[in-house]
Amino acid sequence: MTITSRPITRATALALLLTGLASMHDVLAQTGKLNLFMGSSSSSSTSYPIVVSEARVINKHVPEVQITVLETGATHDNMQRMARGQLRITGATGYDGPVMAYHGLYQYKAKPLKQVRTVLIERQPVLMFVVRADSGVKTFRELHGKPFYAGIPGSGAEFNARLLFKKLAIEPKLTFGSLADGVEAIKEGRIVGMVKYSPGARSIDSSLMDIKTRIPVRILSLTEEESKAAEVVPGHSRVDLSSDSTLLKGIQSEAVVAIGVGAGIFASADLPADIVYKIIKGLDEDWKKELGGTFADLATVDVIGDTIRGAAGVEQPVPLHAGVVKYFTERGHKIPATLLPPEWRN
C-alpha cells in the first residue's frame, strides 16, 4: 500500500479517532502512522504508570503506530469506548470486563462486544474485603447489617462486591464515594470496612498502606462454600494467599482465600493482526528490562504462559487476538481451542 501524506496534525488525527469519525486506514493514509489511543484508568491509579510504560515499549517496537495513553474510568469504561469505536486497544483492564462484554453478561446482555480480544494477561489483582481489626468482624456473614464502603459507583469492585453479597445473601449497609472517602471513613470508624482491588497478587497500594499505618486491619477470608459461591463473579478465580504472602505482610499472619481477576491489555479484532503481532512480540522481548524491573507485580511475569493460563482459566474465556495466536504459536506454544478467535479458525 502506498501512503500519501496529506496536511493533518497529530492532534487532529487523535481527535478524529477519539470521536470515532476516522477509520484506522484514514488516519494511516493522512499521517503515515496509525495513531491509537490506549485506554487505561484514572491517572491516580497504580495501574496508570504500567500502561504508560507499556505504551512506550509498543511505540519503540512498532514504528507503524503511535500510542497515546488515554485516562479513562478503567475496565468497563474501556469496554464501552471500544464498543463505540473510540478505542481499539486498552490497558489496565480487568478480565471480568471483556468476559462480560464478549459473552453478553449483565449490562452487556442487550449488546455483546464480540470484537474484543485478549492480548496480554500480566497480573492478578485480588478483590480484598478489608475490615478494622477492632470491628469484631471476622467473617463475611458478620458484615450483614453493618456500614461498609462498596467502592466508587460503577467501578468493578463495587459491581463485583454487590454480586458476591447477593449470592451470599449478605446485606451490609453499603456506602459509596471516592476511594479517598472510603479510606477516611474506615480510619475514622464510620464504617467497619471496605472493598478494593490490590495492584496484583504481590503488593498493596498506597491507600491500604495509609489505612494500616493508622489502624490495625484484617483481610476477610472466604470459606470453602463461599469460594464456590464466588464463581458468580465473571472472569475471577480463587486465590490462596499463604500466611507469608507479600500481600499480607504487615497486615496479618493468617492465610486468606480470596478471588482475583486477570488484568492486562485487550484489543479489538479489527486492529490488524500484523500490528498486534509486533505489539506482543515487543512486550515479550522487553518485559524484564522495561516492566519487570520497575513494578513488583510484574517482576516474574511470563508473558506467554501467564496470558494463556490467565485467559483460559475461567469458565467463559475471551479469545486471543489473531496476532497473539500467531506469535505464541511461532514460539512453540499450544493454544487451547477456547482461545482461538473466529478469524483465526476461518
GIGIBEL-V694246 format. One line per field, one symbol per residue. ss: DSSP state (h for helix, s for strand, l for the rest). phi: phi as a letter, one per 20 degrees, with the letter a starting at -180 (. if undefined). burial: b if it has 9 or more other ideal C-beta (glycine too) atoms within 8 Angstrom, else e. A space follows every 50 residues. Layout:
ss=???
phi=???
burial=???
//
This chain:
ss=lllllllllhhhhhhhhhlllllhhhhhhhhllssssssllllllllhhh hhhhhhhhhhhlllssssssllllhhhhhhhhhlllllsssssshhhhhh hhhllhhhlllllllssssssssssssssssshhhlllllhhhlllsssl lllllhhhhhhhhhhhhlllllssslllhhhhhhhhhhllllssssslll lllllhhhhhhhhhllsssllllhhhhhhhhhlllsssssslllllllll lllllsssssssssssssllllhhhhhhhhhhhhhhhhhhhhlllhhhll llhhhhhhhhhhlllllllslhhhhhhhhhllllllhhhllhhhhl
phi=.eedecfbefffffffffemecegfgfffecnceecedfbbffeffegff fgffffffffecffccecfdfcemgffffffffeneccbcdldffffgff ffemelfdgfbfdfefcedbddacgdfdddcffefneccfgffgndfbfe ofgnffffffffgfgffeldcfefccqffffffffffenfceabdaeffa ecbdefffffffeebfccdfdffgffffffffefmebfcdeffegffegn dbdefcdccccfcrdcbefefgffffgffffffffdgffecfeddgfdfd fdgffffffffeecfcfdgffgffgfffffeneeeggfdefgfffe
burial=eeeeeeeeeeeebbebbbeeebebebbbbbbebbbbbbbbbbeebebbeb bbbbbbbbbebbeebbbbbbebbbbbbbbebbbeebbbbbbbbbbbbbbb bbbbbeebeeebbeebbbbbbbbbbbbbbbbbeebebeebebbeebbbbb bbeebbbbbbbbbbbebbebebeebbbebebbbebbbeeebbbbbbbbbb bbbebebbbbbbeebebbbbbbbeebbebbeebbbbeebebeeebebbee beeebbbbbbbbbbbbbbbebebebbbbbbbbbbebbeebbbeebebbbe bebbebbbbbbbebebbbbbbbbbbbbbbeeebebbeebbbeebee
//
